[in-house]
Amino acid sequence: MVGCERSGGTCFFSFHVFFPNQCKRVEQGPEKDGLALLLPTRSLYYSSHKTTESDPNKYGSCCLCSPSLIRICPPISLPCSSLFGRGGFSFETSGAMKVTVVSRSGREIIKGGIELKDSATVSDLQDAIHARTKKYHPSRQRLTLPMPPRTQGKPVVLNPKKRLAEYCDGDASSLTVVFKDLGMQVSYSTLFFWEYLGPLIIYPIFYYFPVYKYFGYEGERVTHPVQTYAMYYWCFHYFKRIMETFFVHRFSHATSPLSNVFRNCAYYWTFGTYIAYYVNHPLYTPVSDLQMKIGFGFGLICQVLNFYCHILLRNLRSTDGSGGYQIPRGFLFNIVTCANYTTEIHQWLGFNIAMQTVAGYVFLVVAALIMTNWALAKHRRLKKIFDGKEGRPKYPRRWVILPPFL
Ligand SMILES: NC(=O)c1ccc[n+]([C@@H]2O[C@H](COP(=O)([O-])OP(=O)(O)OC[C@H]3O[C@@H](n4cnc5c(N)ncnc54)[C@H](OP(=O)(O)O)[C@@H]3O)[C@@H](O)[C@H]2O)c1
C-alpha cells in the first residue's frame, strides 16, 4: 500500500506493503521509522521518508520490486498493526500474465500455461484450469507457490480471493504455481450432516424395534425409564449438532475431501451402533435414580454450555466465514482454548454417569483423545498467530482443553 501526502514543498511517502503476520518494524534511515516486510518469496522493505518535491523518487522505490509496479494511492497513514488481516497491497501493473501450472514433481499440468489479465485473481486462475481440464473443479484445486530449492517448511497456499499479482516475485508478467488435486470434495455441511445422521437414526432403531431377537434374545424386553431418557438425550445431542452445522458454524474452508465422509461416518456410525446396542440391551441393569439424575442433569447443562461456546466461536467471524482465526473470548474461553471440546467431553461424561456402560466409556475416551489432539494443534496455532510481536496481540495464558491437567 503506498501513500503520498504533499505538504508545502515536501512529499511524504508512506509505504505499507504487507502480508498478515509478516510486517516488521525496523530502524532504517535518519527517522528510524521504516517498515521491513518479509514476503513469502522475497524480502522487500520500504519506509516512511520525507523528501523534497523535486526529488520525490529519491526514496520512492523499494529494494526488490520494480518502481514501475508501484502505484501512488491517495494518502494512507495506517500503523503496521492495523493492517493485519486486511491482506494484500496495491500494485499497478499492465498487460497480461502467463501462469505456468506444474505438479509437485515439476510436470506441466496445463501445456503451454495459461494467459490471464494481470488483474486476475487466484479464483480466476482456478476457473481457467477447470475450463482447460474439466476434471479439476476449483474446489479440488490446491495452488501453492513453488518452494525454493533446499528449503524446509510449508509452501504458501494461494488465497482464491487475492490477486495473482500479489504472489509475483517482482516480475508481474509471469508466475509459476504448484497444483495439487485434492480429490472429490463435499461441503462441510454435507460432511457433518451425514456423520451425525447415522447415530440419530441408528440409536432409535435399537430402542423402538425388536432387533435383539436377531441377536438371540427371544423374551419380552422391559424398557427402563433411564433407557428412554438416554434415547432422548442422545437424539437431542445429534439433532443439535446437525442444526449447529447448518445454522451456527461459520466454516473457513468451503469443502472437505469426499473420503472424509466415509472415514467420519465409519467413526460415528460404528460407535453409535456399539453404544445403542448395549444401552438398550434387554439385560441392561439401570443405575440408581439419583445417579441417573446427576448424570443427565450434568450432561444437559454441558450440552447447553457447548451450544453457547459454538455461538461465541460463530461471532468471531463474519457471515461469509471470513475473518480468519481470532482469540476466542468470553465465558469458559477465558480460561481454556477449546472450551467447546471441554463441554463436549463433559456432556458425554454426564451421559456415561447416567448409563454406565463400557461401550459409552470407550467412546468417551476415544473422543477425548481425538479432541485433545485437535485442541493441542489449535492452541499451538493461536499462540503462533498471536505471538505478541510487531503489534500483534499476545495469546493469553490458558489451559488447552481439560483444566487443571492440560
Ligand atoms: N464426539 C466427538 O468425537 C467430537 C469430536 C470433535 C468435535 N465434536 C463436536 O463437534 C463440535 C465442532 O467440532 P469442530 O472440530 O468443528 O470444532 P472447532 O474446530 O472448534 O470449530 C467450530 C467452528 O468454530 C470455528 N473456529 C474455531 N476456532 C476459531 C477461532 N479461534 N477463530 C474463529 N473461528 C474459529 C471453526 O472454524 P474452521 O472452519 O476454521 O475450523 C468452526 O467453524 C465440537 O465443539 C464438539 O462439540 C465432537
The ligand as an ORCA input file, in Angstrom:
! r2SCAN-3c Opt
* xyz 0 1
  N     -17.584    -36.624     19.869
  C     -16.524    -36.380     19.147
  O     -15.710    -37.255     18.863
  C     -16.304    -34.973     18.649
  C     -15.087    -34.662     18.022
  C     -14.914    -33.378     17.564
  C     -15.922    -32.435     17.712
  N     -17.083    -32.735     18.312
  C     -18.153    -31.726     18.500
  O     -18.298    -31.015     17.310
  C     -18.100    -29.628     17.571
  C     -17.443    -28.966     16.376
  O     -16.175    -29.591     16.205
  P     -15.022    -28.891     15.387
  O     -13.821    -29.749     15.471
  O     -15.534    -28.472     14.051
  O     -14.828    -27.567     16.291
  P     -13.916    -26.325     16.036
  O     -12.777    -26.657     15.151
  O     -13.617    -25.686     17.341
  O     -14.825    -25.382     15.142
  C     -16.100    -24.936     15.366
  C     -16.289    -23.723     14.440
  O     -15.655    -22.591     15.033
  C     -14.645    -22.081     14.165
  N     -13.499    -21.677     14.985
  C     -12.799    -22.456     15.859
  N     -11.827    -21.733     16.458
  C     -11.908    -20.477     15.934
  C     -11.152    -19.270     16.129
  N     -10.137    -19.223     17.008
  N     -11.489    -18.173     15.424
  C     -12.523    -18.214     14.541
  N     -13.281    -19.316     14.313
  C     -12.974    -20.437     14.993
  C     -14.288    -23.227     13.247
  O     -13.722    -22.723     12.076
  P     -12.916    -23.610     10.987
  O     -13.919    -23.910      9.920
  O     -11.816    -22.731     10.525
  O     -12.418    -24.837     11.680
  C     -15.629    -23.891     13.057
  O     -16.405    -23.239     12.105
  C     -17.233    -29.574     18.824
  O     -17.339    -28.347     19.508
  C     -17.785    -30.709     19.583
  O     -18.971    -30.282     20.255
  C     -17.288    -33.994     18.788
*
